[in-house]
Amino acid sequence: MTSRIPRDSRLRLVRPRPLAAAPRAVNQRHPHRPAPRPPAGTPAAAELAGMARTGLAGAVRVARWADAALGPGREGATTDGKATLSDATAERAATDLGLIAAQVRADWDTARLAGLVEVHGDSARPGWRLRAWDRDDSAVLRGWVALFDAWSLACPEPEGQEPAAVAEVVSAMPQVLSFLQLSAGPVPVAQLLDLLQQRVTELRTERCEVPYEPGTEQSAGSPGATNEVTAPDTPLAPLLDWALRALASVGALTYGDGQATLTALGNWAVWVKLEQICVAAQSPAGNIEQSAEDMLRGCAHLRPNAARAEYRAWLAARPVGSAVGELIGAARGDDALLRGLAFEALRVVGAPAEPDVRAVVDESVLRPYALLWLAEHDGADPEDAHEVLTREEATWLWVDTAAAVADHGEAPMLVRHLEAAVQPTVPQLLDEVRAVGHPRTVQVLVALAAAHPDPALAKAVRRAAFQVHTGG
């Protein structure tokens, strides 16, 4: 059995296809290749989205309650009137929804991890996925995949476990999930434990540490022993039990009677792991007829020159003033990819857009994009335009761009995005990302940890995501 187990813990069950390799030419009638087909028996996307809606119904209910009860202009549950989940807010929600406060808090945490609500300091607002929940299956599935990626935050880890042991199990679980997917049926937990032990041994060997051998001793002064190393006799069974329970809590698998089985959603997510559900590029005529948001979505997979041609055609079909207003409105939304594309379209508009762009410089969400646009409009070299941003603004833009990559790109793109950070080291980047307060920080860090091949770096990023999630 062991000789057939892949050694790479990263899920690469879908052929890599960066965004730059996916677009079609404007005048091309047929795609380069058909989309990858899921394994036989995988439910249709609409059916999978229905399963995700059912599993996240509690989180959606609490998020909608918060939107209705705590939105601007409504009576808040706290003395400061902010939309925070204080004790009073949780009790009020429990009373209104007929739940207990603990369930409200659990559903609130799930809603945050799935992107249904976004927390800004001590206040919160509905995420864009909540707005699209009933009408957009792709938004539902992306929300569920975000929760799936954050499974290690969905369930408290066992008490008394070494942090290094927990990190090793989290790093090893992608291979366990891959094995479950390839098995296409129930797998005994004892078999999964054997696989987990082998994978932990591989991780330790890759770091030049002693092999994992239950029951052996290692003195604190022996070679390879550090505070970050898992003790060789650390039992992995409790941690595997925690991991399987956490994955079951997000709906990725069923766990009981000494065996585990991927659900239809879990099987699909493992197969498609980093293949994002994006709107296919539309024909030029179709884009011209669309709203700014739909036009930008339609251009998301076009090459830059083809996208600019689409922007020009779309702009030519409507008055400049209303077109610029539509583009800025799309940029204010919660999809970071559309924000970046909207300012690319505004670059095509040029000088007529300058007054509107200057008017949004003080809006925190748009400020970095507007400052870069204005710098380039004033003649700065695009390679040097970033110098107009403060360190905090550049960090916020880095997180926003990472959110777009996490939602619409693939793992290698997210890993390469690290190189675009202004911070010289990853610890500095993590510290400043935590401080900048971007609403998608947790999801970005979880996705980066899942994508990065370096176990030590992935562990540090996961720790930062957990600290942001818990407010530490």
PANUDREN-690291 format. One record per residue (C-alpha): x, y, z; residue in three letters. Coordinates in steps of 0.5 Angstrom, whole numbers, padded with zeros to 4 digits, always signed. Each point is the difference from the previous one (the first is absolute). Layout:
<rs>
XYZALA...
</rs>
This chain:
<rs>
+0000+0000+0000MET+0005+0005+0002THR+0004+0000-0007SER-0006+0002-0003ARG-0001+0006+0004ILE+0002+0007-0003PRO+0006+0003+0004ARG-0003+0008-0001ASP-0004+0002+0005SER-0003+0006-0004ARG-0006-0002-0004LEU+0001+0000-0007ARG-0006-0004-0003LEU-0001+0006-0005VAL+0005+0001-0006ARG+0003+0007+0002PRO-0003+0005-0005ARG+0002+0007+0002PRO-0005+0006-0001LEU+0005+0003-0006ALA+0000-0007-0003ALA-0008+0000+0000ALA-0002+0005-0004PRO-0003+0000-0007ARG+0001+0005-0006ALA-0006+0005-0001VAL-0001-0003-0007ASN+0000-0007+0002GLN-0006-0004+0000ARG+0002-0006+0003HIS+0004-0001+0007PRO+0007-0003-0001HIS-0002-0006+0004ARG-0006-0003+0004PRO+0000+0001+0007ALA+0002-0005+0005PRO-0005-0005+0001ARG-0002-0003+0007PRO+0001-0007+0002PRO-0006-0004-0002ALA-0006+0000+0005GLY+0002+0007+0002THR-0007+0004+0001PRO-0001+0006-0005ALA+0002+0007+0003ALA-0007+0002+0001ALA-0001-0006+0005GLU+0007+0001+0003LEU-0002+0007+0002ALA-0007-0002+0003GLY+0004-0005+0004MET+0005+0006+0002ALA-0007+0005+0002ARG-0002-0006+0004THR+0006-0001+0004GLY+0001+0008+0001LEU-0007+0001+0001ALA+0001+0002+0007GLY+0006+0005-0001ALA-0004+0003-0006VAL-0006+0001+0005ARG+0004+0003+0006VAL+0004+0005-0006ALA-0007+0002-0002ARG-0003+0001+0007TRP+0007+0005+0001ALA-0001+0003-0007ASP-0008+0002+0002ALA+0001+0001+0007ALA+0007+0004+0001LEU+0000+0003-0007GLY+0001+0008+0000PRO-0005+0004+0003GLY-0003-0006+0004ARG+0000-0001+0007GLU+0006-0003+0002GLY+0001-0005+0006ALA+0006+0003+0003THR+0001+0007+0003THR+0004+0002-0006ASP-0005-0002-0005GLY+0005-0004-0004LYS-0001-0006-0003ALA+0004-0004+0004THR-0002-0007+0003LEU+0001+0002+0007SER-0004-0005+0006ASP-0006+0005-0001ALA+0000-0001-0007THR+0001-0008+0000ALA-0006+0000+0005GLU-0004+0005-0004ARG+0001-0005-0006ALA-0001-0006+0004ALA-0007+0003+0002THR-0002+0002-0007ASP+0002-0006-0003LEU-0002-0005+0005GLY+0007-0003+0001LEU+0005+0000+0006ILE+0005+0005+0000ALA+0006-0005-0001ALA-0003-0002-0007GLN-0001+0007-0002VAL+0008+0001+0002ARG+0001-0007-0004ALA-0004+0002-0006ASP+0003+0007+0000TRP+0007-0003+0000ASP-0002-0004-0006THR-0003+0006-0004ALA+0007+0004+0001ARG+0004-0006-0002LEU-0005-0001-0006ALA+0001+0008-0002GLY-0008+0001+0001LEU+0002+0005+0005VAL+0006+0005+0000GLU+0003+0003+0007VAL+0003+0006+0000HIS+0003+0002+0007GLY-0005+0000+0005ASP-0006+0000-0006SER-0002-0005-0005ALA-0004+0001-0007ARG-0003-0006-0005PRO+0005-0003-0004GLY-0002+0000-0008TRP-0001-0007+0000ARG-0006+0001+0005LEU-0003+0005-0005ARG+0001-0005-0006ALA-0002-0006+0004TRP-0007-0002-0002ASP+0002+0002-0008ARG+0007-0002-0001ASP+0002-0007+0001ASP+0008+0001-0001SER+0000+0005+0005ALA-0003-0005+0005VAL+0005-0005-0002LEU+0006+0005+0001ARG-0003+0001+0007GLY+0000-0007+0001TRP+0007-0001-0002VAL+0002+0005+0004ALA-0003-0003+0006LEU+0003-0007-0002PHE+0007+0004-0001ASP-0001+0002+0007ALA-0002-0006+0003TRP+0006+0000+0006SER-0003+0006+0002LEU-0008-0003+0001ALA+0002-0004+0005CYS+0004+0001+0007PRO+0006-0005+0000GLU+0001-0005+0005PRO+0003+0003+0007GLU+0007-0001+0002GLY+0002-0001-0007GLN+0007+0002-0002GLU-0001+0006-0006PRO+0005-0003-0004ALA-0004-0007+0000ALA-0006+0004-0002VAL+0004+0003-0006ALA+0002-0006-0002GLU-0006-0003+0000VAL-0003+0006-0004VAL+0005-0001-0005SER-0001-0007-0001ALA-0007+0000-0001MET-0001+0002-0007PRO+0004-0007-0002GLN-0006-0003+0005VAL-0005+0003-0004LEU+0003-0002-0007SER+0000-0007+0003PHE-0007+0000+0002LEU-0002+0003-0007GLN+0004-0005-0004LEU-0003-0006+0004SER-0007+0002-0002ALA-0003-0002+0006GLY+0000-0002+0008PRO+0007+0000+0003VAL+0002-0003+0007PRO+0003+0005+0004VAL+0005-0005+0002ALA+0003+0000-0007GLN-0001+0008+0000LEU+0004+0000+0006LEU+0006-0004-0003ASP+0000+0005-0006LEU+0000+0006+0005LEU+0006-0003+0003GLN+0004-0001-0006GLN-0002+0007-0002ARG+0003+0003+0006VAL+0006-0005+0000THR+0001+0003-0007GLU-0001+0007+0002LEU+0005-0001+0006ARG+0005-0003-0005THR-0001+0006-0005GLU+0002+0005+0006ARG+0006-0005+0002CYS-0003-0002+0006GLU+0000-0007+0003VAL-0005-0005-0003PRO-0007-0001+0003TYR+0000-0006+0004GLU-0005+0000+0006PRO+0003-0002+0007GLY+0007+0002-0002THR+0003+0005+0005GLU+0004+0006-0002GLN+0004+0004+0005SER-0001+0008+0000ALA+0007+0000-0002GLY+0001-0005-0006SER+0001+0003-0007PRO-0006+0002-0003GLY-0004+0002+0006ALA-0003+0006+0001THR-0006+0004+0003ASN-0004-0001-0007GLU+0001-0007-0001VAL-0005-0005+0001THR+0002-0005+0006ALA+0001-0007-0003PRO-0005-0003+0004ASP-0005+0005-0001THR-0007-0004-0001PRO-0003+0002-0007LEU-0007-0004+0001ALA-0003+0006+0004PRO+0003+0005-0005LEU-0003-0004-0006LEU-0007-0001+0004ASP+0000+0008+0001TRP+0002+0001-0007ALA-0006-0005-0003LEU-0005+0003+0005ARG+0002+0007-0002ALA-0001-0002-0008LEU-0006-0003+0002ALA-0003+0006+0003SER+0001+0004-0006VAL-0003-0005-0004GLY+0006-0003-0004ALA-0001-0007+0003LEU-0004-0005+0004THR+0004-0003+0006TYR-0003-0006+0004GLY+0001-0007+0002ASP+0007+0000-0001GLY+0000+0002-0007GLN+0000+0007-0004ALA-0003+0001-0007THR+0000+0007-0004LEU-0007+0003-0001THR-0002+0002-0008ALA+0003+0007+0002LEU+0006-0002+0003GLY+0002-0005-0006ASN-0002+0006-0005TRP+0005+0005+0005ALA+0006-0005+0000VAL-0001-0001-0008TRP-0001+0007-0001VAL+0004+0003+0006LYS+0003+0006-0003LEU-0004+0000-0007GLU-0004+0007+0001GLN-0007+0000-0003ILE+0000+0006-0004CYS-0005+0003-0005VAL+0003-0002-0007ALA+0002+0006-0005ALA-0006+0002-0004GLN+0000+0003-0007SER+0001+0007-0002PRO-0007+0001-0001ALA-0002-0003+0006GLY+0005+0004+0004ASN-0002+0007-0003ILE-0008-0001+0002GLU+0002-0002+0008GLN+0001+0004+0006SER+0007+0002+0002ALA+0000-0006+0005GLU-0002-0005-0005ASP+0004+0003-0005MET+0006+0000+0005LEU-0001-0008+0001ARG-0001-0001-0007GLY+0007+0003-0001CYS+0004-0004+0006ALA+0003-0005-0004HIS+0002+0004-0006LEU+0007+0002-0002ARG+0001+0007+0002PRO+0000+0003-0007ASN-0007-0004-0002ALA-0002+0003+0007ALA+0001+0007-0002ARG-0003-0001-0007ALA-0006-0002+0004GLU+0000+0006+0005TYR+0001+0004-0006ARG-0006-0003-0003ALA-0004+0001+0006TRP+0002+0007+0001LEU-0002+0002-0007ALA-0007-0003+0001ALA-0002+0005+0006ARG+0001+0007+0002PRO+0007+0001+0004VAL-0003+0003+0006GLY-0005-0006+0001SER+0005-0005-0002ALA+0006+0003+0005VAL-0006+0000+0006GLY-0001-0008-0002GLU+0007-0002+0000LEU+0001+0004+0007ILE-0006-0003+0003GLY+0002-0007-0002ALA+0007+0001+0003ALA-0004+0002+0007ARG-0002-0007+0000GLY+0003-0006+0004ASP+0003-0004-0006ASP+0007+0002+0000ALA+0001-0002-0007LEU-0005+0004-0003LEU+0003+0006+0004ARG+0007-0001-0004GLY-0004-0001-0006LEU-0004+0006+0001ALA+0006+0005+0001PHE+0003-0004-0007GLU-0006+0003-0003ALA+0001+0007+0003LEU+0007+0000-0003ARG-0003-0001-0007VAL-0005+0006+0001VAL+0006+0004+0002GLY-0001+0008+0001ALA-0008+0000+0001PRO+0001-0005+0006ALA+0004+0005+0004GLU-0005+0004+0004PRO-0004-0007+0002ASP+0007-0003+0002VAL+0002+0006+0004ARG-0006+0000+0003ALA+0001-0007+0003VAL+0007+0001+0003VAL-0003+0000+0007ASP-0004-0007-0001GLU+0004-0005+0004SER-0002-0005-0005VAL+0002+0003-0006LEU+0006+0005+0002ARG+0006-0004-0002PRO-0003-0002-0007TYR-0002+0008-0001ALA+0007+0002+0003LEU+0003-0005-0005LEU-0005+0003-0006TRP+0002+0007+0002LEU+0007-0001+0000ALA+0000-0003-0007GLU-0004+0005-0003HIS+0005+0005+0003ASP+0005-0003-0004GLY+0003-0005+0005ALA+0003-0006-0003ASP-0004-0006+0002PRO+0006-0004+0003GLU+0001+0006+0005ASP-0007+0002+0001ALA-0001-0004+0006HIS+0005+0005+0004GLU-0006+0005+0001VAL-0003-0005+0005LEU+0002-0001+0007THR+0002-0006+0003ARG-0007-0001+0003GLU-0003+0001-0007GLU+0004-0005-0004ALA-0001-0005+0005THR-0008+0001+0000TRP+0001-0001-0008LEU+0004-0006+0001TRP-0005-0003+0004VAL-0006+0002-0005ASP+0004-0003-0006THR+0001-0006+0004ALA-0007-0001+0001ALA-0001+0001-0007ALA+0005-0005-0002VAL-0003-0005+0006ALA-0007+0001-0003ASP+0002-0001-0007HIS+0007-0002-0001GLY+0004-0006+0001GLU+0005-0002+0006ALA+0006+0001-0004PRO-0002+0007-0001MET-0002+0001+0007LEU+0007-0002+0002VAL+0003+0004-0005ARG-0004+0006+0003HIS+0005+0000+0006LEU+0005+0003-0005GLU-0004+0006-0001ALA+0000+0002+0008ALA+0004+0006+0002VAL+0002-0003+0006GLN+0007-0003+0000PRO-0002-0006+0004THR-0006-0005+0001VAL-0001+0002+0008PRO+0000+0007-0002GLN-0005-0001-0005LEU-0004-0004+0005LEU+0000+0005+0005ASP-0002+0006-0004GLU-0005-0004-0004VAL-0003-0001+0007ARG+0000+0007+0002ALA-0003+0003-0007VAL-0007-0003+0002GLY-0002-0002-0007HIS-0007-0004+0000PRO+0003-0006-0004ARG+0006-0001+0004THR-0001-0007+0003VAL-0003-0003-0006GLN+0007+0003-0004VAL+0004-0003+0005LEU-0003-0007+0001VAL+0000+0000-0008ALA+0007+0001+0000LEU+0002-0005+0005ALA-0004-0005-0004ALA+0004+0002-0006ALA+0007+0001+0002HIS+0005-0006+0000PRO+0004+0002+0006ASP-0003-0004+0006PRO+0004+0005+0005ALA-0003+0006-0004LEU-0007-0003-0001ALA+0000-0001+0008LYS+0002+0007+0001ALA-0005+0003-0004VAL-0006-0005+0003ARG+0002+0003+0007ARG-0001+0007-0003ALA-0006-0002-0003ALA-0003-0003+0007PHE+0003+0006+0004GLN-0004+0005-0005VAL-0006-0005+0001HIS+0000+0000+0007THR+0002+0007+0001GLY+0006-0002+0003GLY
</rs>
